[in-house]
Amino acid sequence: MLDVRRLRLLRELARRGTIAAVAEALSFSPSAVSQQLGVLEREAGLPLLERTGRRVRLTPAGQNLVRHAEAVLERLEQADADLAEARGGLAGALRIGAFPTATRAIVPAALVALARRHPGLEPMVCETDPAAVAHALRAGDLDVALVHSYDFVPAEREPGLTTEPLYGEAMYLAEPAGGTPVPPGAPGRPGAQAGGPPARDLPQPPPAPDQDAVLRAHARSPWITATPGTLCHTMTTRACQAAGFTPRVRHQVDEFATVLALVAAGQGVAVVPQLGVAGPADPAVHLTRLVMQRRTGLAFRSGAGTHPAVAAFGAALRAAVPPDLAGSRAEA
């Protein structure tokens, strides 16, 4: 009989490529991972791995077994969900991953509603970049997480995970007021943030008629991007490249409030999402609505969508989404 824990190791190896990476992700020693995979090969009765330098490649039999492992692990998640429902009454820890803007603007209201309806549940929020969510979910470090994607950085399908759409956001070019002119009619102001002070008091205008032209006007400007390896950094780089240039990056900052402070100080321009510019208007920052969007979804292990705790958190999140975001739902 094949061991489920070893099947999980094989699946992670298929995703990560090296035994060292699997060991680091799952808090094992490399020798322990190698030993367990060796036992799995003996259980299977044929080679599952081929070593090529420092990397390990799965044989056709190993790749086929990974597909079966995905199905087995999904059914186990479904079984756990059924058992949780049968026990009745939500209790215990729910480990939630969320990125900063969603954590600030949406998650608190969802947690209030969750505590009111399910006082025995203990939600635990961990700020997690969406690029790291898949590994954290598959490793069991998170139970559910908010993830996002951009028009220029579409979400890739992650084996073993399911993502449900939550909302979409407008995107804006932020530049110092009095900086490079933009096409007539292009300036934009995002709507109000739910549960807080009015963010900008004007309705959202239509997107800029020529996004490439708006970005290209800053081909020689210094840019402020997120740190490399994040989806936000990739989004800005690809959007500028689509407009015909590579941004000259001066600052790398992940927190959008700090990004806007740098823009206001004349340190460069940046592309920011709607939730990133929520708050009192800064007269030193000029915003131009772009055509592109950021889309946010709720991710969890496949088969766990019916788990009462995951379902309850998803329902609370949807109820907490501000109306001006809920109207632009799209697959994350």
N, C-alpha and C positions, 0 to 999 in steps of 0.2 A: 504494500500500500504506500503510495507516495505521501510524503509529509508536506502539509500545507505551508509550514514555515520555510521549508527549503524551496518550495515553489515560489514563494514571495521573494526569496533571494535571487532566484533565477530571473524573475520578472524585472527586478531592479537592475540586474546585470545587463539585461537587454536594453534598458533605458540609459544606463550610465557608462557602460563600455569597459570599465576597469573594476577589478575586485577592490582596489583601494578606495574608489569612490563609493562603492556599495557599503564597505565597512564604515567609512566616515559618516554616511547618511544614516545608517541604522545602528550606529554606536557598537559595532563589533570590531574585533581585530581582523586584519586581512587574513591571517592564518585560519581563524575560525570560519570566515566566509568560504575560503578555499576548501576547508575540510568538509563543511556542510554540502557544498556543491559536489564534492567528490562522492559523498554518500548518496546524493540524489542521482548521480550518474550510475552508481551501482544498483540503486533501486530501479532505475529505468532500464538497465541492462544493455545500454549502448551509449556511445559518446554524445555528449550534449554541448561540449565546448571545444573550440580550437584556439590555441594561443598564438598570437601574432605580435611579437615584441612584448610591450607592456600591456597591450590591450588583449581582450578576450572576445572572440567572435563565436556566436552560437551556430551550431550545425543545423541543418534543416530539421532534424529531430528536435533540437533544442528550441528552435523558433516555433515549431508546432506545439511543443509542450507549453510555451509561454502563452499561446492563444488559449489553450485549455486552462492554464492558471488564471488568466483574466476572468474566464467564465466561473471558475470555482470560487475565486475571491469575491466576485459580485454576488453569487448565491449566498455566501457566508454573510455578507453585509445585509442582504435581504432577510436572512434568518435572524440576525441580531435585531433588525428593525421589528420583525414580527414578535420576537420575545419581549422587546421593550414595550410594545403596544399591549401585549397580554398582561404584563405586570401592572399596567395602569399607573397613572400619576408620574409626571416627569420629575426626576431627581438626579443629582450627580453633576459632574463637570461636563461642560460643552466647550471645547477648545475652538476659538474663532480666530481666523486670520483676516486682517483688514488693512487696507492702505490708508495713509493719513487723512486725505480729504473726506473719504467716506466715514472714517472713524470719527471725525469731528462733526460732520454735518448730518449723518443719518443713523449711525450705530447707537448713539446714546438714547434716542427716542425709542428705538427698537428694544433696547435693553430694559427700559422702563416698562414698556408694554409686556415684555416677556416676564419680568419679575412679578407684575400684577397678576398675570394669568397662571404662571407656573412658579410659585415661590420656592419650590424645592429644587429647581434647576439652578446650577451655578455656572453661568457663562463666564468664560475667561478669554479676554481679547488680547491678541498678540499682534503688534504691528508687523506686517509681512509684505514684502514687495511681491506683486503678482508673479514675477518671474521665478520666485522661489516656492510658490504655493503648491505646484504639482508634486514636487518631491516631498514636501511637508505632509501633504494629505496621504500620499501612498505610504510614507514611513509611519503614519499614525500619530504624528506630532500635532496635527490639526484634525478636527472633525468636519469643519465647514469653513469656507473662506470666500471673501469678495475678491474678484479678479476683474481686470479691465483689458480692453484691447482698443486699438485705434484703426482708422481707415488705412493708414500706412503700415500698421503692424497688426494684421489680423490674427486672431487666436488660433493656435494650432490645436488639433485634436490630441488630447492627452489620454493614452490608454489607461483604463481603470478609473477614469474620472468622468463625471457628468457636470455640465454647466447649464444653468437656467438663466435666461435674461432677466435683468432687473430694470435698468433705465439707460438712457443715452444722454450725453452732455454736449452742448455746443463748445467749440474751441475758439480761442481768441489770440490774436497777436498783441502782446503788450509791449509798448514802446514809450520812451520818455515823452511827456507832453511837449509839443513844439518841435518834435523830431522830424524825421523824414515824412513828407506829406503822403497821404494815401488817397485812392480814388474817391471822388465825390459820392456821398451816400453810403460809404463803407463803414464809418465808425459804429461800434456796437457797444451795448451795455447789457450785461447779464441780468437776469431777474433776481427776485429776492430769495434769500435763504430761509427755508422753513424753520420756524422755531427760534429765529434770531432777529437782529435788527435788519432793516431793509438794506439789501446789498447795493442795488443801483435802482434809482427811482423811475427809469424809463423802460418801456416795453422793449423786448428784443426786436431788432430790425432784421430784415432779410440778410443772409450771408453776403460777404463781399462778392461782387460779380466776377472777379478774377483773382482767385486765391494766389495763383502763381505770381501775378504781378505784385500783390501786396507783399509777399515774402521776398521777391526778387529786388524790391526797393531797398532791402536791407542786406543785399549780397555782400557789401563791404562793411557792414556794422559788426560790432562785437556781439556775440550771442551768449545767452545764459541758458544752459541745458541741465538736465538731471545728470547724475553720475553714470558713466559707461556701464553697460550691462543691464540697465533698467529699460523697461518698455518706453518710458517717457523720453529717454535720451535717444533711443532708436527712432521714435516717432518724429522728433524734431529734425534729426539728421535726414531721414528719408523724405520728409515734406520739403525740405530745402533742396535736396538733390532733385526731386521731381520738378522743382521750379528752375533748375538749371545751375545750381551752385552748391558748394559744400560750406556749411556755416563755420565761421571763424570763432571758435569757442573761447571765451575769456574766463567765465565762471562756471562751475559745476555744483549745483545745489539741488537737493531733492525736495525741500519744503517750499511750497508755492508762495507763502507769505513772505519768506525771505527773498525769493525770486523777484516778487513785485517791489520789495524795498530796494533791491539793487537796480531794478528798472527805474524807479523813481529817482534814484541817485545818479542816473545817467550812465550806468555801467554797462548797458547793453539792452538787447531786445530778447523776448522769449515767447514761446507758444505755451499757453496755459489753458486748462479746462475750466468749465463754468464754475464748478465748486471751488476751484483754486482762486477765483477772483471774488467770491462771495464776501460781503462785508462792506463797511462804509467806503464810498468812492474816494480815491486818492486823486486830487487834481493834477498831481505830477505824473500820472500814468494815463496813457491814451490806449483804449482797447478797440481792436478791429475784429469784428465777427468773421470767422473763416467758414469755409464749406465743410471741412472735416469734422468728425465727431469722435468722442470717446464713449465706449459702451461698457457698462458694468454688469457682471453676472455673478451668480452664486454657485460656487463649485463645491463638490463633495465626492466621495468615493462612489463609484457606480454601484447601485443597489441600496445605497443609504438614503435615497430621497424620501422613502416612506418612514424612516426612523422618526418617531414622534418629536424628538428634540430638534432634529434638523428641520423637519417640516414646520415646527412652531417658530423657530428662528426665522425661517424664510418668510412665513406669513407676517411676522412682526416687522421684518425689513421692508416688505412691500407696502405695508401700511404707513411706514415712516418716510417713504420716498416723497420729496416735495412735488407738488402738482406740475411745476414747469419742467421737471425731469421725467416724470411718469409718462408724459405725453409722447416721448420719443423713444419708446422701448425698442430694443433691437438685440439680436443674438450677440452675446459677448464673445 
